[in-house]
Amino acid sequence: MCVFNYFFKYFTKRYNASNESKAADAAFEILGYRFCRPCVTRWNSHYDAVSLVLKAGDMLNVVCIQLGLPQFQPQHMNFMREYVTPMGPVARALGVLQGEKNCYFGYVIPNISALTEKLNAATLGQHVTQPLQTALLNGIKKRFS
């Protein structure tokens, strides 16, 4: 099983447990916000969900302990940090290009060019998510060349 699928299966189990009403309330009391659920119909939902988990920082383990869940391991945290590096620019570019206001044909090429530059720059130091970055760059190249 690839790292991405393994992680999101692991992540979904924790999300489901933390989304029960009492558990969600306990997490909200500790963090001040609720986790969002990744879904297939929202392009940025995995990025948004992982960003909220990373935002919790050290309090994430407090939430896991409070809810009786296994804590996230260091390799899971490293994967999430590496995952948001390439997906952050993708999420922002999609947000601009999907916008209902101020989105014209003149926005497409500059956004795609900037995204490509950011993805190329993000490849340095990434180990686990290197295949993701390569797939994103190849997809952009194939679609917009």
C-alpha positions as CSV (number, residue, x, y, z in Angstrom):
1,M,0.0,0.0,0.0
2,C,1.4,3.4,-0.9
3,V,2.3,5.9,1.8
4,F,-0.5,8.3,0.8
5,N,-3.3,5.6,1.0
6,Y,-1.9,4.2,4.3
7,F,-1.7,7.6,5.9
8,F,-5.2,8.7,4.8
9,K,-6.7,5.4,6.0
10,Y,-5.0,6.0,9.3
11,F,-6.1,9.7,9.3
12,T,-9.7,8.8,8.5
13,K,-9.9,6.4,11.4
14,R,-8.9,9.1,13.8
15,Y,-11.1,11.7,12.1
16,N,-14.2,9.4,12.4
17,A,-13.4,8.8,16.1
18,S,-12.9,12.5,16.8
19,N,-16.1,13.5,14.9
20,E,-18.5,11.8,17.3
21,S,-20.4,14.6,19.1
22,K,-18.8,14.3,22.5
23,A,-15.3,13.8,21.0
24,A,-15.8,16.7,18.6
25,D,-16.8,18.9,21.5
26,A,-13.8,17.8,23.5
27,A,-11.4,18.5,20.6
28,F,-13.1,21.9,20.1
29,E,-12.6,22.8,23.7
30,I,-8.9,22.0,23.5
31,L,-8.2,23.5,20.0
32,G,-10.9,26.1,19.5
33,Y,-11.8,24.7,16.1
34,R,-13.2,21.5,14.5
35,F,-11.4,19.2,12.1
36,C,-12.8,19.1,8.6
37,R,-13.5,15.9,6.8
38,P,-11.7,15.1,3.5
39,C,-14.1,14.3,0.7
40,V,-13.8,13.4,-3.0
41,T,-16.0,16.3,-4.2
42,R,-13.9,19.1,-2.8
43,W,-10.5,19.5,-4.5
44,N,-8.7,21.0,-1.5
45,S,-10.4,19.0,1.2
46,H,-7.4,16.7,2.0
47,Y,-5.1,19.7,2.1
48,D,-7.5,21.6,4.3
49,A,-7.9,18.6,6.7
50,V,-4.1,18.0,7.0
51,S,-3.5,21.8,7.5
52,L,-5.9,21.8,10.4
53,V,-4.2,18.8,12.0
54,L,-0.8,20.5,11.6
55,K,-2.2,23.7,13.0
56,A,-2.9,21.8,16.2
57,G,0.8,21.3,16.7
58,D,1.7,19.9,20.1
59,M,-2.0,20.1,21.2
60,L,-2.7,17.3,18.7
61,N,-1.4,14.7,21.1
62,V,-3.4,16.2,23.9
63,V,-6.5,15.8,21.8
64,C,-5.6,12.2,21.0
65,I,-5.0,11.4,24.7
66,Q,-8.3,13.1,25.7
67,L,-10.2,11.0,23.1
68,G,-8.4,7.8,23.9
69,L,-6.9,7.6,20.4
70,P,-3.4,6.5,19.5
71,Q,-1.1,9.5,19.0
72,F,0.2,10.5,15.6
73,Q,3.7,9.1,15.2
74,P,6.6,11.3,14.1
75,Q,6.6,9.7,10.6
76,H,2.9,10.7,10.2
77,M,3.7,14.3,11.2
78,N,6.7,14.4,8.7
79,F,4.4,13.0,6.0
80,M,1.8,15.8,6.7
81,R,4.5,18.5,6.6
82,E,5.8,17.2,3.3
83,Y,2.3,16.8,1.9
84,V,1.3,20.5,2.5
85,T,4.5,21.7,0.8
86,P,3.5,20.9,-2.7
87,M,-0.3,20.9,-2.1
88,G,-0.4,24.4,-0.6
89,P,0.4,26.1,-3.9
90,V,-2.0,23.8,-5.7
91,A,-4.8,24.6,-3.3
92,R,-4.2,28.3,-3.7
93,A,-4.0,28.1,-7.5
94,L,-7.3,26.1,-7.6
95,G,-8.9,28.6,-5.3
96,V,-8.0,31.5,-7.7
97,L,-9.0,29.5,-10.8
98,Q,-12.3,28.3,-9.4
99,G,-13.2,31.7,-8.2
100,E,-16.5,33.3,-9.4
101,K,-15.2,36.8,-9.1
102,N,-12.0,38.2,-10.7
103,C,-11.2,35.0,-12.6
104,Y,-10.6,35.6,-16.3
105,F,-8.6,33.9,-19.0
106,G,-5.7,36.2,-18.2
107,Y,-5.3,34.5,-14.8
108,V,-4.8,31.0,-16.1
109,I,-1.2,31.2,-17.6
110,P,0.3,33.3,-14.7
111,N,-1.2,31.0,-12.1
112,I,-0.1,27.8,-13.9
113,S,3.4,29.3,-14.4
114,A,3.7,30.3,-10.8
115,L,2.4,26.9,-9.6
116,T,5.0,25.1,-11.8
117,E,7.8,27.3,-10.3
118,K,6.6,26.7,-6.8
119,L,6.4,22.9,-7.3
120,N,9.8,22.8,-8.9
121,A,11.2,24.8,-5.9
122,A,9.4,22.5,-3.4
123,T,11.0,19.4,-4.7
124,L,14.3,20.1,-2.9
125,G,14.4,18.2,0.4
126,Q,11.2,16.2,-0.1
127,H,11.5,12.5,0.1
128,V,8.2,10.8,0.8
129,T,6.1,13.1,-1.4
130,Q,8.5,13.2,-4.3
131,P,6.2,11.0,-6.5
132,L,3.3,13.4,-5.7
133,Q,5.3,16.4,-6.8
134,T,6.4,14.6,-10.0
135,A,2.8,13.6,-10.8
136,L,1.6,17.1,-10.3
137,L,4.3,18.6,-12.5
138,N,3.7,15.9,-15.2
139,G,0.0,16.5,-15.1
140,I,0.4,20.3,-15.5
141,K,2.9,19.7,-18.3
142,K,0.6,17.3,-20.1
143,R,-2.4,19.5,-19.8
144,F,-0.9,22.9,-20.5
145,S,1.9,22.2,-23.0
